[in-house]
């Protein structure tokens, strides 16, 4: 089962006066790399979060955002009595000078609480990360499950596409197998035609063994039977690896490189136009495979 290295997962958990939101975004990378942004005071949880994520993720760049808020309590607010008294005295002074009567029972004194600096709601509080970790862990785990679900879906789509291109490459390789034996025969025919023409022009006698030796040398140079066998084997291994229970992107990447190498060798040794056309089609399929494999875990 292939896993994509690209995905997104999020979760929101509310419990014990805490609201924990976790977002996970992953993209392809040869190695596992994590970066995290968290609410103030929760940076100490990074090692625990990374350990939890590594249980499921082997490769990829992972961006983690952790936002934690908690229900505000009375201890989170401080009343600045000095500022409050200052506003009150100023108001009474203004009322006395203006002749405005202020009724203590009817005047909305609570409006003074909304004046700047009267209530300080930025009071710092200690974060007990050990006590809050279970809630954070739950949110991380849920976001990871959602991320995995997306990675599995994308991985299945990639597996289907990879197998289509593997079948396409195998089809063109079969065509090359049928063309390969004809190369030597075609070369022998052309060589004999040229020799006969030259003999007629210059009246020179050429021994048959010379023709046989030249054809034999060409046959050795353009023999692609070994490359065909190796390329077929790589394609079959790749196909089996795609259907494996584990996702092995590194193995698929290695097999892709080997397929490219054997295909290039076939094209350079065969020295045949029809085979060259088939090689181009195989290389195009392998290139599509290579691009997708870069995103397989």
C-alpha positions as CSV (number, residue, x, y, z in Angstrom):
1,X,0.0,0.0,0.0
2,X,1.6,3.2,-1.2
3,X,1.4,6.3,1.0
4,X,1.7,9.8,-0.4
5,X,4.0,12.3,1.4
6,X,1.5,15.1,0.7
7,X,-1.5,15.5,3.0
8,X,-3.4,17.6,5.5
9,X,-5.0,16.7,8.8
10,X,-6.5,18.8,11.5
11,X,-8.3,18.2,14.8
12,X,-10.0,20.1,17.6
13,X,-10.4,18.8,21.1
14,X,-12.1,20.6,23.9
15,X,-11.8,19.2,27.4
16,X,-10.9,20.2,31.0
17,X,-11.2,23.9,30.1
18,X,-8.8,23.5,27.2
19,X,-9.3,24.0,23.5
20,X,-6.6,22.4,21.5
21,X,-6.4,22.7,17.7
22,X,-3.7,20.9,15.7
23,X,-3.0,21.2,12.0
24,X,-0.6,18.9,10.1
25,X,0.6,19.7,6.6
26,X,3.1,17.3,4.9
27,X,5.0,17.6,1.6
28,X,7.7,15.3,0.1
29,X,11.2,15.1,1.4
30,X,13.9,12.4,1.3
31,X,14.0,12.4,5.1
32,X,11.7,13.1,8.0
33,X,11.7,16.8,8.9
34,X,9.4,18.5,11.3
35,X,8.8,22.2,12.1
36,X,6.3,23.4,14.6
37,X,4.6,26.6,15.7
38,X,2.8,26.5,19.0
39,X,1.1,28.7,21.5
40,X,3.3,30.4,24.0
41,X,4.5,28.0,26.7
42,X,3.9,24.8,24.8
43,X,7.2,24.5,23.0
44,X,8.3,22.0,25.6
45,X,5.9,19.5,24.1
46,X,7.7,19.4,20.7
47,X,9.8,16.3,21.5
48,X,6.7,14.4,22.6
49,X,4.8,15.5,19.5
50,X,7.6,14.5,17.2
51,X,7.9,11.1,18.8
52,X,4.1,10.5,18.3
53,X,4.3,11.6,14.6
54,X,7.4,9.4,13.9
55,X,5.4,6.4,14.9
56,X,3.4,6.7,11.6
57,X,5.6,8.9,9.3
58,X,8.9,7.9,7.9
59,X,9.7,10.6,5.4
60,X,8.4,14.0,4.4
61,X,8.5,17.6,5.6
62,X,5.9,18.1,8.2
63,X,4.5,21.4,9.3
64,X,2.7,21.4,12.7
65,X,0.6,24.2,14.1
66,X,-0.5,23.8,17.7
67,X,-2.9,26.4,19.2
68,X,-4.1,26.0,22.8
69,X,-6.6,28.2,24.6
70,X,-8.2,27.7,27.9
71,X,-11.4,29.0,29.5
72,X,-10.6,32.3,31.3
73,X,-11.2,32.4,35.1
74,X,-11.3,35.3,37.5
75,X,-7.6,34.9,38.3
76,X,-6.7,35.7,34.7
77,X,-8.0,39.3,35.2
78,X,-6.5,42.0,37.5
79,X,-8.2,45.3,38.4
80,X,-6.1,48.3,38.3
81,X,-7.5,50.2,41.3
82,X,-5.3,53.1,40.9
83,X,-6.4,53.7,37.3
84,X,-10.1,53.1,38.3
85,X,-9.9,55.6,41.2
86,X,-8.3,58.1,38.9
87,X,-11.1,57.9,36.4
88,X,-13.7,58.1,39.1
89,X,-12.1,61.2,40.7
90,X,-11.9,62.9,37.3
91,X,-15.5,62.2,36.6
92,X,-16.7,63.5,39.9
93,X,-14.5,66.6,39.4
94,X,-16.0,67.2,36.0
95,X,-19.6,66.7,37.4
96,X,-19.0,69.2,40.2
97,X,-17.7,71.9,37.8
98,X,-20.4,71.2,35.3
99,X,-23.3,71.1,37.8
100,X,-24.2,67.6,36.7
101,X,-25.6,65.4,39.5
102,X,-24.2,61.9,39.7
103,X,-26.6,59.4,41.3
104,X,-24.6,56.5,42.8
105,X,-27.6,54.2,42.4
106,X,-28.4,55.1,38.8
107,X,-25.1,56.0,37.3
108,X,-23.5,53.1,35.3
109,X,-20.3,52.9,37.2
110,X,-19.5,49.6,35.6
111,X,-18.8,51.5,32.5
112,X,-15.6,52.6,34.1
113,X,-14.4,49.0,33.8
114,X,-14.3,49.4,30.0
115,X,-11.9,52.3,30.1
116,X,-8.4,51.7,29.0
117,X,-6.1,50.3,31.7
118,X,-8.7,49.5,34.3
119,X,-8.9,45.8,33.7
120,X,-5.7,44.0,32.8
121,X,-6.6,40.7,31.0
122,X,-3.0,40.0,29.9
123,X,-2.0,38.4,33.2
124,X,0.4,35.6,32.7
125,X,-0.4,32.1,34.0
126,X,1.8,29.1,34.4
127,X,1.3,26.3,31.7
128,X,1.4,22.8,33.2
129,X,2.4,20.9,30.0
130,X,2.5,17.6,31.8
131,X,-1.1,17.9,33.0
132,X,-2.3,19.2,29.6
133,X,-0.3,16.8,27.5
134,X,-3.1,14.1,27.4
135,X,-5.5,16.6,25.7
136,X,-2.8,17.8,23.3
137,X,-1.8,14.2,22.5
138,X,-5.4,13.4,21.7
139,X,-5.7,16.2,19.3
140,X,-2.3,15.4,17.7
141,X,-3.4,11.7,17.3
142,X,-6.7,12.7,15.7
143,X,-5.0,15.1,13.3
144,X,-2.5,12.4,12.4
145,X,-5.3,9.9,11.6
146,X,-6.9,12.5,9.3
147,X,-3.5,13.1,7.7
148,X,-3.0,9.4,7.2
149,X,-6.4,9.0,5.7
150,X,-5.6,11.6,3.0
151,X,-2.2,10.1,2.4
152,X,-3.7,6.6,1.9
153,X,-6.2,8.0,-0.6
154,X,-3.6,9.8,-2.6
155,X,-1.3,6.8,-2.4
156,X,-3.9,4.6,-3.9
157,X,-4.5,7.0,-6.8
158,X,-0.7,7.1,-7.4
159,X,-0.5,3.3,-7.3
160,X,-3.2,3.0,-10.0
161,X,-1.4,5.5,-12.2
162,X,2.0,3.9,-11.6
163,X,0.7,0.5,-12.7
164,X,-0.8,2.0,-15.8
165,X,2.6,3.4,-16.8
166,X,4.4,0.1,-15.9
167,X,2.0,-1.8,-18.2
168,X,2.6,0.7,-20.9
169,X,6.4,0.3,-20.6
170,X,6.1,-3.5,-20.7
171,X,4.0,-3.3,-23.8
172,X,6.7,-1.2,-25.7
173,X,9.4,-3.5,-24.3
174,X,7.6,-6.5,-25.8
175,X,7.6,-4.7,-29.2
176,X,11.4,-4.2,-28.8
177,X,11.8,-7.9,-28.2
178,X,10.1,-8.7,-31.5
179,X,12.2,-6.2,-33.4
180,X,15.6,-7.1,-31.9
181,X,16.3,-10.3,-33.9
182,X,15.5,-8.4,-37.1
183,X,18.3,-5.9,-36.6
184,X,21.1,-8.2,-37.5
185,X,19.3,-9.6,-40.5
186,X,18.6,-6.1,-41.7
187,X,22.2,-5.1,-41.2
188,X,23.4,-8.2,-43.1
189,X,21.1,-7.4,-46.0
190,X,22.3,-3.8,-46.2
191,X,25.9,-4.8,-45.9
192,X,25.6,-7.4,-48.8
193,X,23.9,-4.8,-51.0
194,X,26.7,-2.3,-50.4
195,X,29.4,-4.9,-51.0
196,X,27.8,-6.1,-54.2
197,X,27.6,-2.5,-55.4
198,X,31.2,-1.8,-54.6
199,X,32.4,-5.0,-56.1
200,X,30.6,-4.2,-59.3
201,X,32.1,-0.7,-59.3
202,X,35.8,-1.6,-58.6
203,X,35.8,-5.3,-59.7
204,X,37.0,-6.5,-56.3
205,X,36.6,-10.0,-54.9
206,X,35.4,-10.2,-51.2
207,X,35.6,-13.5,-49.3
208,X,32.4,-14.7,-47.6
209,X,34.1,-15.0,-44.2
210,X,34.8,-11.3,-44.3
211,X,31.1,-10.7,-44.5
212,X,30.4,-13.1,-41.7
213,X,33.0,-11.5,-39.5
214,X,31.6,-8.0,-40.0
215,X,28.1,-9.2,-39.3
216,X,29.2,-11.0,-36.2
217,X,30.9,-7.9,-34.9
218,X,27.8,-5.8,-35.5
219,X,25.7,-8.5,-33.8
220,X,27.8,-8.3,-30.7
221,X,27.7,-4.5,-30.6
222,X,23.9,-4.3,-30.9
223,X,23.0,-7.3,-28.8
224,X,20.4,-5.9,-26.3
225,X,19.1,-9.3,-25.0
226,X,20.6,-8.8,-21.5
227,X,19.3,-5.2,-21.2
228,X,15.8,-6.4,-22.2
229,X,15.9,-9.2,-19.5
230,X,17.1,-6.7,-16.9
231,X,14.5,-4.1,-17.8
232,X,11.7,-6.6,-17.8
233,X,12.9,-7.8,-14.3
234,X,13.0,-4.2,-13.0
235,X,9.5,-3.6,-14.3
236,X,8.2,-6.7,-12.6
237,X,9.9,-5.9,-9.3
238,X,8.4,-2.4,-9.4
239,X,4.9,-3.8,-10.0
240,X,5.3,-6.2,-7.1
241,X,6.6,-3.4,-4.8
242,X,3.6,-1.2,-5.6
243,X,1.3,-4.0,-4.4
244,X,3.3,-4.6,-1.2
245,X,1.7,-4.0,2.2
246,X,4.4,-1.4,3.1
247,X,5.2,1.8,1.3
248,X,8.8,1.8,0.1
249,X,9.4,5.0,-1.8
250,X,13.2,4.6,-1.7
251,X,13.1,1.2,-3.3
252,X,10.8,2.5,-6.0
253,X,13.1,5.4,-6.7
254,X,16.1,3.0,-7.0
255,X,14.2,0.7,-9.5
256,X,13.1,3.8,-11.5
257,X,16.8,4.8,-11.9
258,X,17.7,1.3,-13.0
259,X,14.9,1.3,-15.5
260,X,16.1,4.5,-17.0
261,X,19.7,3.2,-17.3
262,X,18.7,0.0,-19.1
263,X,16.3,1.8,-21.4
264,X,19.1,4.3,-22.4
265,X,21.5,1.4,-23.0
266,X,18.9,-0.3,-25.3
267,X,18.5,2.8,-27.3
268,X,22.2,3.5,-27.8
269,X,23.1,-0.2,-28.6
270,X,20.2,-1.1,-30.9
271,X,21.0,1.5,-33.5
272,X,17.6,1.1,-35.1
273,X,14.9,3.6,-35.9
274,X,11.9,1.5,-34.9
275,X,13.4,0.4,-31.6
276,X,14.4,4.1,-30.9
277,X,10.7,5.0,-31.2
278,X,9.8,2.3,-28.7
279,X,12.6,3.5,-26.4
280,X,11.2,7.1,-26.4
281,X,7.8,5.8,-25.4
282,X,9.3,3.7,-22.5
283,X,11.3,6.7,-21.3
284,X,8.2,8.9,-21.3
285,X,6.4,6.3,-19.2
286,X,9.3,6.0,-16.8
287,X,9.6,9.8,-16.5
288,X,6.0,9.9,-15.4
289,X,6.7,7.2,-12.9
290,X,9.8,9.0,-11.6
291,X,7.8,12.2,-10.9
292,X,5.2,10.3,-8.9
293,X,7.7,8.2,-7.0
294,X,9.3,11.4,-5.6
295,X,6.1,11.8,-3.6
296,X,5.9,8.2,-2.2
297,X,6.8,7.7,1.4
